[in-house]
Amino acid sequence: MHSVSTSTALTATTAALSYDHIASFQDSFRTNPAYRVVQNAVTQTSVDDIALNREIVMAIDHSFSTTLDDWGVTHQKRSGRCWMFAGLNLFRPGAMARMNLKTFEFSQNYLLFWDKLEKADTVARIVGHVAPLRAWCNACVVWSPRAPCRKRRVRPTPCG
């Protein structure tokens, strides 16, 4: 890129930036096509992308020394259950080796069911001091108008 001309540059003896200086800077900017390219780049692209040093990126060694087995991955997609998938994936290699299987996947639905049941049981115990949810239907205990009340001492009916 071209540098600013000496007539445009501010000198140490200049006390203030004048309108003439600003006009000169604008003219210098408009006449230099490289400045337009840079302006477009910084206004349309993030600073992180512009400041990226490609030489450093290209110098990174992407090789690795540990090779994993070729069994497929399980993907939670957007279910919000990464904690469960991560835990179950830790057990997969051992289970596959023990059962001599090439592919195997634990049931996330089974674990999710018991997780939800335990959470509902905890809520039911806190809210109304009711019998464990394993003995009562979740809908009857939490949503029934006959849910237990401390004043009436009414127990919910089991769901049939």
Short mmCIF file of the C-alpha atoms (twelve columns), coordinates in Angstrom:
data_MODEL
# 
_entry.id   MODEL 
# 
loop_
_atom_site.group_PDB 
_atom_site.id 
_atom_site.type_symbol 
_atom_site.label_atom_id 
_atom_site.label_alt_id 
_atom_site.label_comp_id 
_atom_site.label_asym_id 
_atom_site.label_seq_id 
_atom_site.Cartn_x 
_atom_site.Cartn_y 
_atom_site.Cartn_z 
_atom_site.pdbx_PDB_model_num 
ATOM 1   C CA . MET A 1   0.000   0.000   0.000  1 
ATOM 2   C CA . HIS A 2   1.096   3.559   -0.554 1 
ATOM 3   C CA . SER A 3   2.061   5.709   2.343  1 
ATOM 4   C CA . VAL A 4   0.587   9.111   2.941  1 
ATOM 5   C CA . SER A 5   2.467   11.861  1.175  1 
ATOM 6   C CA . THR A 6   4.660   14.219  3.153  1 
ATOM 7   C CA . SER A 7   2.379   17.147  2.386  1 
ATOM 8   C CA . THR A 8   -0.550  15.227  3.875  1 
ATOM 9   C CA . ALA A 9   1.231   13.793  6.880  1 
ATOM 10  C CA . LEU A 10  1.055   15.630  10.134 1 
ATOM 11  C CA . THR A 11  4.347   16.859  11.432 1 
ATOM 12  C CA . ALA A 12  5.424   17.133  15.004 1 
ATOM 13  C CA . THR A 13  5.116   20.899  14.801 1 
ATOM 14  C CA . THR A 14  1.470   20.770  13.685 1 
ATOM 15  C CA . ALA A 15  -0.700  21.586  16.642 1 
ATOM 16  C CA . ALA A 16  -4.080  20.391  15.362 1 
ATOM 17  C CA . LEU A 17  -5.702  18.348  12.638 1 
ATOM 18  C CA . SER A 18  -7.180  20.701  10.076 1 
ATOM 19  C CA . TYR A 19  -9.990  20.254  7.540  1 
ATOM 20  C CA . ASP A 20  -7.349  20.411  4.815  1 
ATOM 21  C CA . HIS A 21  -5.603  17.415  6.333  1 
ATOM 22  C CA . ILE A 22  -8.856  15.441  6.488  1 
ATOM 23  C CA . ALA A 23  -9.701  16.285  2.869  1 
ATOM 24  C CA . SER A 24  -6.210  15.246  1.815  1 
ATOM 25  C CA . PHE A 25  -6.546  11.917  3.680  1 
ATOM 26  C CA . GLN A 26  -9.912  11.262  2.010  1 
ATOM 27  C CA . ASP A 27  -8.521  12.014  -1.455 1 
ATOM 28  C CA . SER A 28  -5.557  9.759   -0.826 1 
ATOM 29  C CA . PHE A 29  -7.916  6.990   0.303  1 
ATOM 30  C CA . ARG A 30  -10.241 7.323   -2.707 1 
ATOM 31  C CA . THR A 31  -7.406  7.231   -5.255 1 
ATOM 32  C CA . ASN A 32  -5.768  4.073   -3.886 1 
ATOM 33  C CA . PRO A 33  -7.590  0.839   -4.970 1 
ATOM 34  C CA . ALA A 34  -5.775  -1.213  -2.333 1 
ATOM 35  C CA . TYR A 35  -7.436  0.855   0.408  1 
ATOM 36  C CA . ARG A 36  -10.867 0.009   -1.052 1 
ATOM 37  C CA . VAL A 37  -10.038 -3.716  -0.977 1 
ATOM 38  C CA . VAL A 38  -8.931  -3.478  2.639  1 
ATOM 39  C CA . GLN A 39  -12.028 -1.454  3.563  1 
ATOM 40  C CA . ASN A 40  -14.305 -4.064  2.005  1 
ATOM 41  C CA . ALA A 41  -12.445 -6.856  3.742  1 
ATOM 42  C CA . VAL A 42  -12.673 -5.356  7.231  1 
ATOM 43  C CA . THR A 43  -16.310 -4.333  6.887  1 
ATOM 44  C CA . GLN A 44  -17.548 -7.673  5.507  1 
ATOM 45  C CA . THR A 45  -15.369 -10.143 7.403  1 
ATOM 46  C CA . SER A 46  -14.607 -10.683 11.075 1 
ATOM 47  C CA . VAL A 47  -11.331 -9.336  12.400 1 
ATOM 48  C CA . ASP A 48  -10.349 -12.858 13.481 1 
ATOM 49  C CA . ASP A 49  -10.550 -14.075 9.889  1 
ATOM 50  C CA . ILE A 50  -8.622  -11.116 8.523  1 
ATOM 51  C CA . ALA A 51  -5.882  -11.326 11.153 1 
ATOM 52  C CA . LEU A 52  -5.422  -15.081 10.689 1 
ATOM 53  C CA . ASN A 53  -1.856  -15.979 9.767  1 
ATOM 54  C CA . ARG A 54  -2.127  -18.717 7.137  1 
ATOM 55  C CA . GLU A 55  1.534   -19.669 7.527  1 
ATOM 56  C CA . ILE A 56  0.901   -20.684 11.128 1 
ATOM 57  C CA . VAL A 57  -2.234  -22.625 10.173 1 
ATOM 58  C CA . MET A 58  -0.402  -24.487 7.415  1 
ATOM 59  C CA . ALA A 59  2.485   -25.324 9.770  1 
ATOM 60  C CA . ILE A 60  0.236   -27.245 12.204 1 
ATOM 61  C CA . ASP A 61  0.899   -30.976 12.177 1 
ATOM 62  C CA . HIS A 62  -2.470  -32.712 11.811 1 
ATOM 63  C CA . SER A 63  -1.124  -36.237 12.096 1 
ATOM 64  C CA . PHE A 64  -1.921  -38.360 15.131 1 
ATOM 65  C CA . SER A 65  -0.391  -41.391 16.754 1 
ATOM 66  C CA . THR A 66  -3.462  -43.042 18.287 1 
ATOM 67  C CA . THR A 67  -5.842  -44.878 15.986 1 
ATOM 68  C CA . LEU A 68  -9.293  -45.707 17.274 1 
ATOM 69  C CA . ASP A 69  -11.348 -48.701 16.258 1 
ATOM 70  C CA . ASP A 70  -13.606 -48.173 13.280 1 
ATOM 71  C CA . TRP A 71  -16.924 -48.493 15.122 1 
ATOM 72  C CA . GLY A 72  -19.461 -45.787 14.382 1 
ATOM 73  C CA . VAL A 73  -20.271 -42.901 16.604 1 
ATOM 74  C CA . THR A 74  -23.556 -42.208 18.327 1 
ATOM 75  C CA . HIS A 75  -24.895 -38.731 17.804 1 
ATOM 76  C CA . GLN A 76  -27.258 -36.961 20.165 1 
ATOM 77  C CA . LYS A 77  -28.211 -34.451 17.461 1 
ATOM 78  C CA . ARG A 78  -29.970 -31.636 19.353 1 
ATOM 79  C CA . SER A 79  -31.523 -33.705 22.110 1 
ATOM 80  C CA . GLY A 80  -29.585 -32.076 24.958 1 
ATOM 81  C CA . ARG A 81  -28.376 -35.426 26.265 1 
ATOM 82  C CA . CYS A 82  -24.633 -35.099 25.602 1 
ATOM 83  C CA . TRP A 83  -23.925 -36.132 29.200 1 
ATOM 84  C CA . MET A 84  -25.664 -39.453 28.585 1 
ATOM 85  C CA . PHE A 85  -24.114 -40.128 25.165 1 
ATOM 86  C CA . ALA A 86  -20.628 -39.341 26.491 1 
ATOM 87  C CA . GLY A 87  -21.072 -41.700 29.438 1 
ATOM 88  C CA . LEU A 88  -22.511 -44.539 27.391 1 
ATOM 89  C CA . ASN A 89  -19.827 -44.146 24.715 1 
ATOM 90  C CA . LEU A 90  -17.183 -44.750 27.384 1 
ATOM 91  C CA . PHE A 91  -18.703 -48.169 28.050 1 
ATOM 92  C CA . ARG A 92  -19.188 -49.159 24.390 1 
ATOM 93  C CA . PRO A 93  -15.676 -50.461 23.576 1 
ATOM 94  C CA . GLY A 94  -15.601 -52.716 26.638 1 
ATOM 95  C CA . ALA A 95  -19.105 -54.046 25.979 1 
ATOM 96  C CA . MET A 96  -18.308 -54.702 22.314 1 
ATOM 97  C CA . ALA A 97  -15.096 -56.531 23.215 1 
ATOM 98  C CA . ARG A 98  -16.778 -58.587 25.930 1 
ATOM 99  C CA . MET A 99  -19.659 -59.638 23.649 1 
ATOM 100 C CA . ASN A 100 -17.371 -59.954 20.601 1 
ATOM 101 C CA . LEU A 101 -19.464 -57.523 18.536 1 
ATOM 102 C CA . LYS A 102 -18.378 -55.213 15.741 1 
ATOM 103 C CA . THR A 103 -21.188 -52.707 16.373 1 
ATOM 104 C CA . PHE A 104 -23.138 -52.043 19.526 1 
ATOM 105 C CA . GLU A 105 -25.120 -49.169 20.945 1 
ATOM 106 C CA . PHE A 106 -26.625 -48.792 24.401 1 
ATOM 107 C CA . SER A 107 -30.242 -47.685 24.547 1 
ATOM 108 C CA . GLN A 108 -30.289 -43.995 25.339 1 
ATOM 109 C CA . ASN A 109 -34.087 -44.138 25.609 1 
ATOM 110 C CA . TYR A 110 -33.880 -46.696 28.408 1 
ATOM 111 C CA . LEU A 111 -31.494 -44.541 30.403 1 
ATOM 112 C CA . LEU A 112 -33.491 -41.382 29.661 1 
ATOM 113 C CA . PHE A 113 -36.685 -43.060 30.900 1 
ATOM 114 C CA . TRP A 114 -35.104 -43.883 34.246 1 
ATOM 115 C CA . ASP A 115 -33.532 -40.443 34.494 1 
ATOM 116 C CA . LYS A 116 -36.924 -38.757 33.956 1 
ATOM 117 C CA . LEU A 117 -38.619 -41.156 36.382 1 
ATOM 118 C CA . GLU A 118 -36.073 -40.427 39.103 1 
ATOM 119 C CA . LYS A 119 -36.481 -36.683 38.568 1 
ATOM 120 C CA . ALA A 120 -40.275 -36.967 38.686 1 
ATOM 121 C CA . ASP A 121 -40.024 -39.083 41.829 1 
ATOM 122 C CA . THR A 122 -37.874 -36.422 43.465 1 
ATOM 123 C CA . VAL A 123 -40.348 -33.680 42.531 1 
ATOM 124 C CA . ALA A 124 -43.263 -35.714 43.840 1 
ATOM 125 C CA . ARG A 125 -41.517 -36.355 47.146 1 
ATOM 126 C CA . ILE A 126 -40.678 -32.676 47.572 1 
ATOM 127 C CA . VAL A 127 -44.100 -31.352 46.535 1 
ATOM 128 C CA . GLY A 128 -46.445 -33.546 48.455 1 
ATOM 129 C CA . HIS A 129 -44.762 -36.250 50.503 1 
ATOM 130 C CA . VAL A 130 -46.415 -38.923 48.355 1 
ATOM 131 C CA . ALA A 131 -45.590 -42.564 47.849 1 
ATOM 132 C CA . PRO A 132 -42.728 -43.223 45.417 1 
ATOM 133 C CA . LEU A 133 -43.687 -42.732 41.797 1 
ATOM 134 C CA . ARG A 134 -42.791 -46.291 40.993 1 
ATOM 135 C CA . ALA A 135 -46.065 -47.240 42.674 1 
ATOM 136 C CA . TRP A 136 -48.166 -44.468 41.187 1 
ATOM 137 C CA . CYS A 137 -48.637 -43.080 37.716 1 
ATOM 138 C CA . ASN A 138 -46.785 -39.812 37.141 1 
ATOM 139 C CA . ALA A 139 -49.880 -38.144 35.661 1 
ATOM 140 C CA . CYS A 140 -52.044 -39.121 38.647 1 
ATOM 141 C CA . VAL A 141 -49.610 -37.890 41.263 1 
ATOM 142 C CA . VAL A 142 -48.561 -34.618 39.689 1 
ATOM 143 C CA . TRP A 143 -51.582 -33.538 37.623 1 
ATOM 144 C CA . SER A 144 -54.600 -35.147 39.277 1 
ATOM 145 C CA . PRO A 145 -56.978 -32.852 41.131 1 
ATOM 146 C CA . ARG A 146 -57.005 -35.562 43.795 1 
ATOM 147 C CA . ALA A 147 -53.288 -35.166 44.399 1 
ATOM 148 C CA . PRO A 148 -52.327 -35.460 48.063 1 
ATOM 149 C CA . CYS A 149 -53.037 -32.445 50.177 1 
ATOM 150 C CA . ARG A 150 -51.608 -31.925 53.646 1 
ATOM 151 C CA . LYS A 151 -54.934 -30.631 54.953 1 
ATOM 152 C CA . ARG A 152 -57.169 -33.370 53.500 1 
ATOM 153 C CA . ARG A 153 -54.686 -36.272 53.745 1 
ATOM 154 C CA . VAL A 154 -56.005 -37.675 50.471 1 
ATOM 155 C CA . ARG A 155 -53.845 -40.173 48.577 1 
ATOM 156 C CA . PRO A 156 -53.926 -40.327 44.785 1 
ATOM 157 C CA . THR A 157 -55.520 -43.299 43.145 1 
ATOM 158 C CA . PRO A 158 -53.212 -45.657 41.254 1 
ATOM 159 C CA . CYS A 159 -53.477 -45.426 37.480 1 
ATOM 160 C CA . GLY A 160 -54.955 -48.454 35.873 1 
# 
